[in-house]
């Protein structure tokens, strides 16, 4: 039985004053108990998209010009601020990239988690304490009072990230947005955090929007992947489909940049140039100045994101925005 959509983002446009087009028509869908990967280089619009969903964009300078963010059948953008606050943190929670910036250094970890429980669930202090100890146990920080009574500066980087995850799951949210939660960690800790997120997703029946610049990490955890470039989704597919037969040149180049033990000694592919500034996005396909197969049409016409049958060895359909899907390729 196919799970229904928990979150639908439809044609979302976000600008920053005076004319930076950070998000230019993003659409994606996250189903119940699904891990949806949102992948792209820095500056592609990943965090702006997730911040819009979370309702934490600074307005101004940010402005949502167009689109819908439909969560559990309600368009969040049309809700009153009080109702938005009741969703933020309780129904939709966020794990930030650098927990040291978001954990308050003046308060103990237990106090910060307990505040979430009292605010959103109306728990008493004793109830919040009991629940906080339980949550710390779930994230591998021990169901004792040592971490509960620790300040953020007394924890290692991995422990801070686990504490941030504990805060995010404290109210049993339906959706957790994980914004590059492993970027600042070493390889061993990355794997531990990925396994923890996957375990929590199964035990708590959560959906996860997992944001990363690294397709290799996303491959470990996601069911479905959207690739974003210069504020637009350029490819969307199930994990197996995307890795077996990527259809957009940008996705292909991202995959070729991942180290492969079977190709040890071979030079990794790189993508020349950089993601364009949001205030000066090129005409046509925004990727064309960096694309090795681009032609004149690529700078003149922006390709729509459309479904394309990927091939006999790939299951299902891809959504891809490219003028040369299946006609030209990168080796």
Secondary structure, 3 states (H helix, E strand, C coil): CCCCEEEEEEEEEEEECCCEEEEEEEEEEEECCCEEEEECCCCCCHHHHHHHHHCCCCCCCEEEEEEEEEECCEEHHHCCHHHHHHHECCCEEEECCCHHHHCCCCCEHHHHHHHHHHHHHCCCHHHHHHHHHHHHHHCCCCCCHHHHCCEHHHCCHHHHHHHHHHHHHCCCCCEEEEECCCCCCCHHHHHHHHHHHHHHHHHHCCEEEEEECCHHHHHHHCCEEEEEECCEEEEEEEHHHHHHCCCCHHHHHHHHCCCCHHHCCCCCCCCCCCCCCCCCCCCCCCCHHHCCCCCHHHHHCCCCCEEEECCCCCCCEEEECCCCCCCCCCC
